[in-house]
Amino acid sequence: MFTDREVIDAIRRMRKVGSDTQAWEVKEAVLDLPKSLSETISAFANLHGGMIILGLSERNGFTPAEGFDAEATYSKMQIAGDELTPVVRMEIEKVAFENAFLVVARVPETARHLKPCFITARGRYEGSFVRTGDGDRHLTPYEVDRLLEFGRQPRFDAQAVPESSMEELNPEILQGILSRVRRQSPRVFGSLSDETVLIQLGAVKRIEGVLRPTLAGLLTAGIFPQRLFPRLEVVFTVFPGTTKTADPKTGLRYIDSKELIGPIPDILSEALELVERHMSRAAVIREDCLHREIPEYPIAAVREAIVNALQHRDYSPAGRSTHVQVNLYADRLEVLSPGGLYGAATAESLGKEGVQSTRNEILSRLLSYTPFEGGCVVRNKGNGFFAIRASLADLQMPPPKVENALTFFRVTFEKRRFVEPGGKPARWENPTVGILSALAREPNLSVAELVALSGLSRATVSKYVRDLVVSGKIVPLERPRSPKQRYRLVR
């Protein structure tokens, strides 16, 4: 239930900015309900819901519209939602404002599995809208298809590829998958033939008596999947500045750019090599003359973000024309993939327990058996964002920025600041957590090393170290007051 005060405050805000807003739409509706009303209802229902005010004139400074009949409009609004599929049931009230009455309606968001909400007479692809800024725009056919996926499980990765053959699959990768799946589930797969196991896993299908790779099989174990799907690749680019525009000093648009092709394990390996090659590291000198390096981006987090992009991206026929991007800017690293989050997952729910949705079930399962660097491509099944957040937290870095839309999903890592403008290391906000995290990564550290890592004064670090010793969370390794004193976690 909304209040009169909520409506009046919104009108005052719109008067200040001089326009409608993302969540509020104003219409005069003097002669009749405006023709664009159904478009606005659809737009709000397909996003996060919104508010419609009838009887207010935007062109006259958001003042009550002369000649507006609140009673008649209120009656007509009771059935306005019937023109849409699914039907929209709005909360409608008359609100007194500046010696007049307005009609205000709250449009609820349509349940995710029922989207898109569209104008019935115009059909799903012509009658679906979404709210953008202070206006409504048509959903594209691609966006409509992505919304429809929420009502059914996509199976594009499980489709056989008729133009392909078994000769296009890498035998070494296939054997790695077969060995691992038999080792992990011997009762299920131990007595089955290679062909049967690959069919059961969804890597291949028999079509008219001929064994053909599926899209998931090609992506996982194909020698060159891009022969048939040129854009199912990763484009890695290093930009000189913070945007994709050319550097004004040098004229360079990018420092390095490469198209990464092959199966997903090869693409992932090369992408990580390129990130490692192009990012900087800071060395922390230890008292024993050894040093450790701190990367600008934790490679474990980057690995997980790229795996997630390749695993969960949109593989529909329309989505196959768009590649995954790994963009390294002067101030950040971003991983951009086509298609937004699927199912119950939202940008807010990522990294929280109990919320897992998999768009490409067959591909995800295959990647969980596909060998990669002593393990598998997918190591944290359903827990990828836990791993990303943990890797960043270990280096005292902020969590990633996540952007989710119908057409794309982007993860952005902020570049680690080794020094502040004054030349000092970036300060730890929580020294206790910082010290414990640092000692969780290293066997032992000295106060001097903790000072270098933390950006804090020696006196401050020493105080927190003493407190942790007293609390029994860390222990000294040398005699008291030794100049070589080092500390480790209590295991």
Buried (B, 14 or more C-beta within 10 A) or exposed (E): EBEBEEBBEBBEEBEEEEBBBBBBBBBBBBEEBBEBBBBBBBBBBBBEBBBBBBBBBBEEEBBBBEEBBBEEBBEBBEEBBEBBBBEBEBEBBBBEBEEBBBBBBBBBBBEEEEBBBBBBEBEBBEBBBBBEEBBBEBBBEBBBBBBBBBEEBBBBBBBBBEEBEBEBBBEEBBEBBBEBBBEEEEEEBEEBEEEEBBBEBBBBBEEEEEBBBBBBBBBBBBBBBBEBBEBBBBBBBBBBBEEEEBBEEEEEBBBEEBBBBBBBBBBBBBBBEBBEEBBEEBEBEBBEEEEBEBBBBBEBBBBBBBBBBBBBBBBBEBBBEBBBBBBBBEEBBBBBBBBBBBBEBBEEBBBEEEBBBBBBBBBBBBBBBBBBEEEBBBBBBBBBBBBBBBBBBBBBBEBBEBEBBBBBBBBBBBBBBBEEEEEEBBBBEEBBEBBBBBBEEBEBBBBBBBBBBBBBEEEBBBEBBEBBBEEEBBEBBEEEEEEEBBBBBEE
